Amino acid sequence: MFFYVDEGGNTGLNLFDPNQRTLYYGVLSSNVDLDIVALPKVEEMRRKLGVTRIHAKDLGNEKLLHIAPAVLNLQRKLGLRFDFYMVRKADHAVMCFFDQVFDSGMNQAVRWSNYWSPMRYGLLLTLATIFDEELAKAAWEARIEGNDAKAEEQFVAVCNELLSRLNEIENSQARERISDALTWAVKNPDAIGYNASNSHLPKKEKKSVAHQISPNIIGFQFVMKGIANRLAASKLEASRIVVDQQTEFNKAQQTLAEFFAAAAGVEFPSMGEMPTFNFDSMPSTPIEFRSGDDSVGLELVDVLLWVHRRLDEEKPLARELLPLIQFNLHKGMTDEISLAGIESRWAPVLARPANLHEIAPEVLAAARIQAEQETARIAAAVAAPGTRSI
């Protein structure tokens, strides 16, 4: 199979550009090499538009509608599939904060079950309610700050501000558990190791570390997993994976793809009730980074990504372009990293009542004793002076 990958809404490590709130990835998959097979048809489209290359952003609704039937015909004739992935950037900042601060392996005031079971999602969604955009931005700036001392100061300030907002949380249990975690983190910021860019690293490597937690690389995990799913379903191998060339994140994308390729066939067991992650069907084919001017496949995926993005952003979209979206409704894959996405998936799970009557009495008794011990342990951890005074 052949894959062509483009992205949109790239603002690098700046997650709070008001004009680009979401990072998008589009992946066009085909059983033939579009750079060869689709070239004659795309050349016809170029001539019709009077351009040397098709760039959707430059053409806009008015001109793209003239080639929409030809693009749709290519999709049908060649059996093309378009997959669409999104990362809501401000949500990503809050989720990064939670992942680092509420990791029970680092924060002694976090229960194991609040990080390694679906309960983590309920706690994350509750924590998110006391974040506003200004505080999310401050949390992200601390996360990517290269100076450890400055990052620690910023991080503690964010935690203290969150602590001051706890009265906004109605659920007393969630309020207590968030309070415990934040209080311990403020006292022990060195144990949390919040910032991704460490001061002891050379400047070039600091930026590389920060790139690993960028929306671009987090979203690229979706891309690689989606490609693996396509390969598994088709029982084919990847002949080419062509990714739009850009200077900032290509190296990190390549590193991630190489890691996934090395882990092909490996299944990472989940902790508790969390989903497993396996690397079945991960491609070993090296990524090709190409300019959109040098790949017909990238020209086509650029058009489809632009159209889907316009719909997501609720911007004007010519009705003649809608069939390009409708064609993919039941054929393409769509996923997103967002708080709304987490709530949609996990809220029904968390709302299910516990079937305590199905649990043996002795197991329940042991669980209660363990919970009491855990509560006492956390109370002691929160009360301890820590390495930094509040």
PyMOL commands that set and color helices and strands:
alter all, ss='L'
color gray80, all
select helices_A, chain A and resi 34-37+39-49+56-64+68-78+89-101+112-114+119-128+133-144+148-164+166-168+172-187+189-192+203-211+215-234+250-262+292-294+296-312+319-326+339-351+356-358+361-383
alter helices_A, ss='H'
color red, helices_A
select strands_A, chain A and resi 2-8+22-30+81-88+240-244+267-268+277-278+287-290+334-337
alter strands_A, ss='S'
color yellow, strands_A
deselect
rebuild
show_as cartoon
